[in-house]
Amino acid sequence: MKKAFFTFLLILAIIGCKQNSKTTIEDTAQLEQKYPSDVLPFLDEWKILLGDGTYNDSLVAYKKEGFFYVQNDGESDWVVYKTPNSGVTSRTSSNTRTELGQKAHWIPETGGKLTGTLKVMHVSTTGDATKASSYSVVIGQIHSDEGHENEPLKIYYKKFPGHTKGSVFWNYEINTAGDNIGRFDYSTAVWGYDFSDVGASATEYPEEPENGIALGEEFSYEVNVHEGIMYLTFTSENHETVRFTKSLIKSDFTTREAIPEQVLKVYANREKGGGVERDNAYAGEINYFKQGAYNQANAKSTNAEIYGGDIQKQYDNGSYAEVWFKHATVGASTRPNGH
């Protein structure tokens, strides 16, 4: 009788193990089949360009390992945007990207709104510290789709090698009057430094920013273009909320006398940067949002290492940008609060 009872218990244990094993396999399969559109339902409103040149304008139930996929950090699912320092770029840029492009277009007077909650997991660890774009990635943009096709907004994250904390800042690129060779960016710090803070030499870095954002630290931004005015809000649990207001239909940079000292410093030894902006800035011009990882560490402008363009070698040796988003929205503008 005891032998029969023992045999019965053994059979139950074996069945239980098989069921647990089956559950684990099923759970793993479900994770492997999770798509970015399961995490960010708004992806039907976007197209994407990946760092290897892959283009797709149908993002529901779409992913590509190594570039655009889902990762769980133990608490939440995140959409990963990953791109090497060197890959296949768009026609207007030397920088690789795994980045969304909004299908809908709008003018500043009509406006629109973009939000994102994210954490930057990696930026290039190679580059020249005297170059403003080194070690940085753009995590959100407004891009013009006509005229000079300049960018009234680029939101950056940048961290120097050896630092724990990096900087978040945003750049406004003028809608140049006349020849676009004169275009320039004006940069504003959110947490940490702005675009103009660079190293004293290729291998010397500024002091680490006291109020910076670490890799893996969550923060959020809201870009609300309402009736021609851009309202920016940046929030993070461990930092003060920061807000900015900038007109997209009336320029602050119409004369050489109005050009800030920062711009003169950044562009002092560069061909571009000597222009002024048309009086009505981006008024009436078609724009659209972008979001993801737009890697700024290209070899040409930052001397970043690219390992002969081999993407896997770049990933293995730190020559890439990686940004995770767990929440994002896009839609119509709203009347601003708190500005």
N, C-alpha and C positions, 0 to 999 in steps of 0.2 A: 504493500500500500504506500509506504514511504517512498519507495523507488518510483512508483507511478506519479506521486505528487511532485517529486523532484523533476521528473521528466516534463511534467506539465508546466512547471515554473520556467524551465529552461527554454521550452518552446515559446512561451510568452515573451521572454527576454529577447530571443532572436527576432521575433516579429516586431517588438518595440524598436530594436536597433535598426531594422530594415526601414521602418516607418520614419524614424528620426533621420536616417540617411537620405531617404527620399525627400523629406521636407527640406533638408539642407541643400540638396541638389536643385530642388524647385526654387528655393529662395535665391540661390546663386544664379540660376537661369533667369529669374525675374529681374535681378539687378543688371545682368548682362544685356537684357532686352529693353532696359529703361532708356528712353530717348530724351534729349534736351527739351523737346516740346512737352514732355510729361511734367517737367519742372517749371518751365516758362511757357505757359499756354499762348502767349502773344506771338510766338514765332511764325505763325501764319502771315504776319504782317511784315516779314523781313525776307531778304535774300542774304547770302553769305559768300565771302571769299576766304579761302583757307590759305595757310602759309605755303602750301605746295602748289598753289595756283588753281585748286579745285573751286569751281563756282556752282552754287545751287540756289535756285529761287523757290524751292518747295521743301520747307524745313519741318513739316509735320512727319514724325516717325523717321527722322534722318539723323545720322551721326557719322563721325569718322574718327576712329581711334587714333590717338596721337595728336589730334587737332581740336575736335569738337565732340564732347561726350559728357556723360554724367559720372560724378564722383560723390560718394557719401563720406562725411567726416566723422561719422558716429552719432551725429545729431540731426543733420539735414542733408538733403540731396542738393548738389550744386552743379551748374553747367560749367564745364571747363572750356576755356578758350586758350589754345596753346599755339605758339608760332616761333620758328627759329629766327636767328639773326639774318640768315640768308636763305632765300627760297625763291618763289615766283611772286612778283609784285604786280600791283595794278599799273595801268598805263601812265598815271600821273604821279607815281611815288617810287622812291628807292627802298622803301620800308615794307617788310612783309607784314601780313596781318591775318589773323583769324577773327574776323569782325563782321557784324551784322550791318546791312545797309537798309534803311527804311524804304519800303516800296512807295508809300504815299509821300507826296511832296507838298510844300506849303511856302508861303511868303511870310516875312516877319509880321506884317500887319494882320495876317490870319493866325499865325502862330501854331504852337504845338507844345506838347509836354512829354518829357522823358524822365523816368526814374530808374535807379539801380541800387541794389544792395549787394556788396561784393567784398572780396578780399583778394589782394594781389599775393600770389604764392611765390613768384620768381621774376626777377629781371636779369638781364645779361650781367655776368660778373666780369666781362672783359670790355675794354674800351679806353678812351683817352679822357681823363678827368677834366681837361680844359675845354672839351666839347660839350655844349649845353645839352645835347640830346643823349649823351651816353647814359647807360644804365637805366633807361626810362621806357615806359609804355603808356600809350594813350588809351584810356578806358571809356571814353565817351566823346562824341563830337557832334557839332552841327557843320554840315558841309554844303557849300553852294553847288548848284548843278547847272549854272550858266555863267556868263561873263568870264572872269578869271578863274572860277571854280576854287576860290579860296575858302578858308575855314573860320567862320566867326567864333567858333569855340572848339578848343581841344582841352580835355581834362587829363592831366598827367599824374602818374605815380613814378617817383624816381628814388633810388636808394644806392648810395655809393658802397663799393665793396668794403667789408669790414665793419660797416655800421649796422646796428640793430634796427634803427628807425630810419624811415625814408620820408619823403615829402610828397604832399598832394598840392598841386597848383593848377591854374587854368590859364590858357593863352587865348588872346583875341588877335586874329590876323586881319590886317586892314584890307578893305576892298579897294585896291590901289587905283588912284586916278592916273590914267595914262598907262605907260608901260609897266607891266607887272614885275619887272626885275626889281623894282623899288619896294616890293612888299616886305613887311616885317610883322613879327609877333610882339605883342606887349603882354607880359606875364604877371599874374597876381597870385601870391601865396595863400593857401588855405591853412594847411598845417605844415610847418617846416619851412623850406626855402622856396623861392620862385625859380624860374628858368635861368636867370642870370647868375645864380650862385654856382660857381665852378671851382675846380681845383687850381692850385698855384702852378702845377706842372701836370704832365700826363699821369703821374703816379702819386700826386699829393692831393688829398681831399680836404674839403672844409670840415670844421667841427661837426659832429653829429647833431642834428636838430633836436632840441629838448622836447618840443611839442610835436614830434613827428609821428608817423604811423608805421608800425612794424609789418613785415611780411606776415601774412596770415591773420592780420587784425581787421575785423569787419568794420566797414563804414558805408555810408549811403550818400547819394547825390540826387538832387532834383533840378532839372532844367525846364523852366517854364517860360516860354516866349509868348507874351500876351500883349496884343495891340502894339507890336513893334519893340517892346522892351523885354530884355532877357533878365529873368530873375533866377538866381542860383542859390541853392541851399545845400549845405554839407553837414551831415550829422555823424557822430560816432559816440559810442557809450563812454569812452574815456576822454573825450574832448568837448570843448565848447562848440555849440552850433554856430556856423559861420554863414552869413548871407551877403550876396552881392547883387547889384543892379547895373545893367549896361544897356544903353540904347543900341539897337541894330539899324535904326533908321536916321540917326543923326550922329555924325562923326565928331570925335574929340581930337582928331589928328589931321586937320585940313591944311596946316601950315608947318614949315620946318621948325618954327619957333615953338610949336605945340608938341613936338616929339620929345618924349620923356628921356631923361639921362640914361635910364636902363637900356633903352633901345640903342642909343648911341654907343654904349659900352659893348653890348652883345654883338652888334654888327660892324664894329669899328674896322675890322680887317676882312670884311666879306663884301662881295660884289653887290649882293642884294641888301636892302634895308635903307636905301636913300630916298624913298618916295614919300608921298603923302596920300591921304585917303580922300575919296570923293565925298562931298558934303553930306549926301544922303545915305552914306554907308551901304548897307545891304537892302535898302528899301525897294520893294517890288521885285526882288530877286528870288528865284526858286531855290529853296533849301530842303534838306532832309537830315534826319538823325542817323548816327552810327553808334554802335556799342560793341564792346568786346575787348580784344587785345591787338592793338596796333603798335607793333614793336618799333621803337625808334633807334635801335642799336645796329644800324647798318654799317658795313665795313667802310664804305666810302666816306661818310661824314663823322664817324666816331672811332674808327680804327679797331672796331670790335673783331674778335676772332670768329671765323666762319668755317674753319676746317674744310676748305675746298668746296664749300656748299653742301657737304654731306649732312643731311638733316639729323640722322640718328647720332652722328658724332657730336653735333651741336647740342642735342638734348643730353647726351652723356657727359658733356663737359661744361655745362652751364651757359651756353650761348643761345638763350631763348627767353621768351616772356610767357608767363602763365597767369591767367586771371580767372577767378571763380565768381560766378553770379548765382545767388539763390532766389532773388526776386527782382523783377523789372516790369515796367509798364510803359506804354506809349499811347498817346491819344491827343485829344484837343486840349488847348490851354485852359487854365482856370484863373479867375481873378486872384491876384497874389495876396497872401496873408503874411504878416510879420516883416515886411520889407519897408 
